[in-house]
Amino acid sequence: MKLPKVGPAFLVTAAFIGPGTVITASMAGANYGLTLIWALLFAMIATLVLQEMAARLGIITQQGLGENIRQAISQPFWRTLTILLVVSAIVIGNGAYQSGNISGASLGLASISEQLSLSIAYTNVVFPVLIGSVAFILLYTGSYKLIERALVVLVGLMSMAFLVSFFLTKPDWTGLISSMFAFELPTGAGLTVIALIGTTVVPYNLFLHAATASKKWQSSSDLTEARQDLFISIPLGGLISIAIVSTAASAFFGQQLQLQSAADLAPSLQPLFGDWASIFIAIGLFSAGISSAITAPLAAAFALSGILNWNKDLNALSFKMTWMTILVIGVVVASLGYKPIAIIWFAQVANGILLPVISVFLLWIMNSQVLGEYRNNLWQNIAGAAVIFIALMLSARSLLSAFGLL
């Protein structure tokens, strides 16, 4: 039996399962047990709907989402406004999140070194520089196949680490399955639900997926393979997120323990579930951080190259300068140990505006003549409209929260 091929959708999974997802899912499990599992199930379905459109757009038009948006908007004012919004959100947003990716991977390495009793000086500088260097070397090769293979390995390692720790904590299977369909919202859990969905349905991934799908596949006959890739990779990401929620619920919910950051998760598992659980969580956090540290700069470069009409070849100078800028910002901020609250606040605002805006553009383009017979059908439009409506409500909530009005 021929195994289905995986590719660009694995990059999407590598991108959204980063330290932000790890800590958000951990906090959800620690504070609310298994009651918010349904939010992750919805987020996975929403991601499948939008990313399928992005992949189809990339394969049929042989262009990324950025190029399609720029070409579809002919009115100069609206084109300029859209370009400014996308550029500012991607540069500042990805720069802020990149520091979190590198910091998260560093936390994982620090925890692993502690478990192995290794004494390393200046870990707050050494680890970020090391992780940044690995990401730099991979991206600088300019080889999409090499980057894809490296990320498949990292996602595989991350999957194994989080799923093994999940089984080691002996989950409540009945509670886990029933929570998927309970749609329970405990008091004070609203912002956590928004965070769980927001860390999974990421606008940057729409640019990343469309661009990488156009590089990997060149014919409409490849759509079946692209969908196989999608329906393996995204549910795997959802499964990892569910495993993290369940692991944190087992370790913290009702245990009189406090989870303050991702750094607390690995050592707190040790007394309850043994050394191996702690080590596997540390490996998972490292893999999540470094895989996202590779995909965030790559997504930024694809998005900006498309929307600004630059050369999107991985070896093009403008392409390399874009991802280098994002990577350097992440390494510097992570090395300083600085928490860029103001930058992350802006990223939250920009992301809150960008997700529904980009989703609307995507849905609009998916119904245009540029796709011919591969335009959206009725059910795809209904599913897309439902996701956008919910994204608008979530964005309004996150924007009000960011401005202190909620």
Secondary structure, 3 states (H helix, E strand, C coil): CCCCCCCHHHHHHHHHCCHHHHHHHHHHHHHHCCCCHHHHHHHHHHHHHHHHHHHHHHHHHCCCHHHHHHHHCCCHHHHHHHHHHHHHHHHHHHHHHHHHHHHHHHHHHHHHHHHCCCCCCCHHHHHHHHHHHHHHHHHHCCCHHHHHHHHHHHHHHHHHHHHHHHHHCCCCHHHHHHHCCCCCCCCCCHHHHHHHHHCCCCHHHHHHHHHHHHHHCCCHHHHHHHHHHHHHHHHHHHHHHHHHHHHHHHHHCCCCCCCCCHHHHHHHHHHHHCHHHHHHHHHHHHHHHHHHHHHHHHHHHHHHHHHCCCCCCCCCHHHHHHHHHHHHHHHHHHHHCCCCHHHHHHHHHHHHHHHHHHHHHHHHHCCCHHHHHHCCCHHHHHHHHHHHHHHHHHHHHHHHHHCCCC
